[in-house]
């Protein structure tokens, strides 16, 4: 459990939550009522990771780490370096 908490703490530090200063997120695409934009807060990043887990691990049976299965989030080392939609 200690390793899991350390990993989550590292991800929290590398992907800090929005401080409320960011402007409204820019819409990158729209199809009907659906829009695509970048995640601007920690909770939106978590929702993107939850969706990735659902699609890749549940629907496509991709291999996931124990941490991913525990939290139902598809988390990897690239999260801190890339934007989330």
C-alpha positions as CSV (number, residue, x, y, z in Angstrom):
1,X,0.0,0.0,0.0
2,X,2.9,2.3,0.7
3,X,4.1,2.1,-2.9
4,X,0.7,2.9,-4.2
5,X,0.4,6.0,-2.1
6,X,3.9,7.1,-3.1
7,X,3.0,6.8,-6.8
8,X,-0.3,8.7,-6.3
9,X,1.6,11.4,-4.4
10,X,4.1,11.7,-7.2
11,X,1.4,12.0,-9.8
12,X,-0.4,14.6,-7.7
13,X,2.8,16.7,-7.5
14,X,3.6,16.2,-11.2
15,X,0.0,17.0,-12.3
16,X,-1.0,19.8,-10.0
17,X,-4.6,20.9,-9.7
18,X,-5.8,24.0,-11.3
19,X,-5.4,27.1,-9.0
20,X,-8.4,28.9,-10.5
21,X,-6.2,31.3,-12.5
22,X,-6.4,29.4,-15.8
23,X,-8.8,30.9,-18.3
24,X,-11.8,28.9,-19.5
25,X,-10.6,25.8,-21.4
26,X,-10.5,26.1,-25.2
27,X,-12.8,23.8,-27.1
28,X,-10.7,21.8,-29.5
29,X,-13.5,20.0,-31.3
30,X,-17.2,19.5,-31.3
31,X,-19.6,16.7,-32.6
32,X,-23.2,17.3,-31.7
33,X,-23.4,17.9,-28.0
34,X,-19.9,16.4,-27.3
35,X,-16.9,18.7,-27.0
36,X,-13.2,18.0,-26.8
37,X,-10.9,20.1,-24.6
38,X,-7.9,19.8,-22.4
39,X,-8.4,18.9,-18.7
40,X,-7.7,21.9,-16.6
41,X,-8.0,20.5,-13.0
42,X,-6.8,17.4,-11.1
43,X,-10.4,16.1,-11.0
44,X,-10.7,16.3,-14.8
45,X,-7.3,14.5,-15.2
46,X,-8.6,11.8,-12.9
47,X,-11.8,11.5,-15.0
48,X,-9.7,11.1,-18.1
49,X,-7.7,8.4,-16.4
50,X,-10.9,6.7,-15.3
51,X,-12.2,6.8,-18.8
52,X,-8.9,5.3,-20.1
53,X,-9.2,2.5,-17.6
54,X,-12.8,1.7,-18.7
55,X,-11.9,1.7,-22.4
56,X,-8.5,0.0,-22.3
57,X,-8.7,-2.3,-19.3
58,X,-12.4,-3.2,-19.1
59,X,-13.4,-3.1,-22.8
60,X,-10.2,-4.0,-24.6
61,X,-8.7,-6.2,-21.9
62,X,-5.4,-4.3,-21.9
63,X,-2.8,-5.2,-19.2
64,X,-3.0,-2.9,-16.2
65,X,-0.8,-2.4,-13.1
66,X,-2.0,-3.3,-9.7
67,X,-2.3,0.4,-8.9
68,X,-4.6,0.9,-11.9
69,X,-6.8,-2.0,-10.9
70,X,-7.0,-0.8,-7.3
71,X,-8.1,2.8,-8.1
72,X,-9.8,2.0,-11.5
73,X,-7.6,4.6,-13.1
74,X,-5.2,4.0,-16.1
75,X,-2.1,5.7,-14.7
76,X,1.3,5.6,-16.2
77,X,4.6,7.5,-16.2
78,X,3.6,9.6,-19.1
79,X,0.7,11.4,-17.3
80,X,3.0,14.1,-15.9
81,X,4.3,15.0,-19.4
82,X,1.2,15.0,-21.6
83,X,-2.1,16.9,-21.7
84,X,-5.4,15.0,-21.0
85,X,-8.5,15.5,-23.1
